[in-house]
Amino acid sequence: MGKSSSLLSLLTATAVLFTGASATLDPIVIKGAKFFYKTSGTQFFIKGVAYQSGVSNNGGGATSSGSTSFVDPLADTAACTRDVPKLKQLGANTIRTYAIDPTADHDTCMSLLDAAGIYVISDLGEPSLSIDRTSPEWNTALYTRYTAVVDSLSKYSNVIGFFAGNEVPNNLTYVGSTPFVKAAVRDTKAYIKSKNYRAMGVGYAADDDATVRANVAAYFNCGDVASQIDFWGYNIYEWCGASNYQTSGYADRTKEFTGYSVPAFFAEYGCNTQGGGAAGRKFSEVAALYGTEMSPVFSGGIVYEYFQEANDYGLVSASGGSVSTLADFGAWKTAIAAVSPSAVNAASYNPTNTAGQACPTTDTSTWAVAASPLPPTPNEAACSCMMSSLSCVASASLNGTQIGQLFGQVCGYPGSPCSGVSKNATTGSYGPWSMCNATEQLSNAFDTYYKGQKSSANACSFGGAAAVVKPAGAASSCASVIAQATVSNPVSGATGGAASSSKKSDASGMTYGANPWVGQVFAVGFTVTALLSGMGMILL
């Protein structure tokens, strides 16, 4: 363990912030499969550190304690003042954050990072508002969250881009979540363009599961360019201890990504199972990652992680205003300082791999996902218009558990009342109102059933959870808004006959059909809060 350095960190950070060293960093841009400094055209390799305490092991969804709270590392000025000098000492030029508060002030931390020559890649979600692999959604609440993060960080030139998801499909069971992540990529890229922000990429950070990694990589790089990722992040822990390029599987991963049309890099790495935990890490993989065989394919990586926590991956131990270096701090610092990857200049670089990959073939055993269409773009105005047309609506006071139970009830009734909010990744069928919040979706199902029963009074009761109302009367623009929503994502199966037999497949996890809520522990997981709240990179 190194020496405590709270005073040194404070003095260094203060000097950085209030001297001429705080010039704005040159933005990073993409050309082909590589990153470049925008002005100089010099190739940029990520020498990154995962920088956020409290998120779950290896960057997964909820916090390590199981809660959905988090501390925004880019708004914690005391911690930034303490840590940025250490990050610079390490030789880091990038940090990855997993959850930020878009309403917070990030100016101080971003200025400190800028002055230290450090860029940021941030995940768009947070523990209570992200795409949940077990119950995937892409709805108005998530869209509001994701675009708010973009808004909050868009003014900083040292933001490289964003991850729209992290390890969402991590095995075959959950590949049905991929269309929702890809829809988030599509819509976040479109939002950046619509706001005339500078170029910022939108990518995906993938799990290294052998059963899905190839198809996931192809899926996010296939189809319409507007829906493709701008970069690929790989959370990979294959190289443990005294491994090597071949034994670790790095040679195979490099071969697989040769020809990938967008930049690929390690979004997390740093195995700690070699013996001795974090203290035993020597980071011999760093020389390979930035060496002659891998650097033409991969643009560096992000070591997991800065903070020592229960999972034992830390480079430092931090408490209050002090920070102490751990054994692997010096090991990574030495390893990263020794690399000198072979680089190209943007002006002389002519990418040959400009086309995306072919979309994976839909197969119920290995890839039960249709290439297109994707879930609809969330539109609060359209959801509001839809609600204004309803005669039977759900109570606004219902909680997540109640909503789940009521979906289980109404979706089993005749007339396919849930067809307007259904989700089926295997067929690529998504109801036009599946992008609304939970209460709005339930109201749509209630109203469909109510009208299918010829507006019988007892068809809009549901134990007091619903009520007949006089339609509010839509604005003059609503007709075209609703028409557009339903044309883009037509309602299927609402024939008024027997109830649909389509159910969520517990075995495959792919189909979210006539009853999108049955079988889900609705009150648990990230989607619940997202629903209940009501709520691209330009290539050279």
Secondary structure, 3 states (H helix, E strand, C coil): CCCCCHHHHHHHHHHHHCCCCCCCCCCEEEECCEEEECCCCEEECEEEEECCCCECHHHCCCECCCCCCCCCCCCCHHHHHHHHHHHHHHCCCEEEECCCCCCCCCHHHHHHHHHCCCEEEEECCECCECCCCCCCCCCHHHHHHHHHHHHHHCCCCCEEEEEEEECCCCCHHHHHHHHHHHHHHHHHHHHHHHCCCCCCEEEEEECCCCCCHHHHHHHCCECCHHHCCCCEEEECCCCCCCCCCCCCCHHHHHHHHCCCCCCEEEEEECCCCCCCHHHHCCCCHHHHHCCCCCCCCEEEEEECCCECCCCCCCCEEEECCEEEECHHHHHHHHHHHCCCCCCCEHHHCCCCCCCCECCCCCECCCECCCCCCCCCCCCHHHHHHHHHCCCEEECCCCCHHHHHHHHHHHCCCCCCCCHHHCEECCCCEECCCCCCCHHHHHHHHHHHHHHHCCCCHHHCCHHHCEEECCCCCCCCCHHHHHHHHHHHCCCCCCCCCCCCCCECCCCCCCEECCECCCCCCCCCCHHHHHHHCCCCCCEC
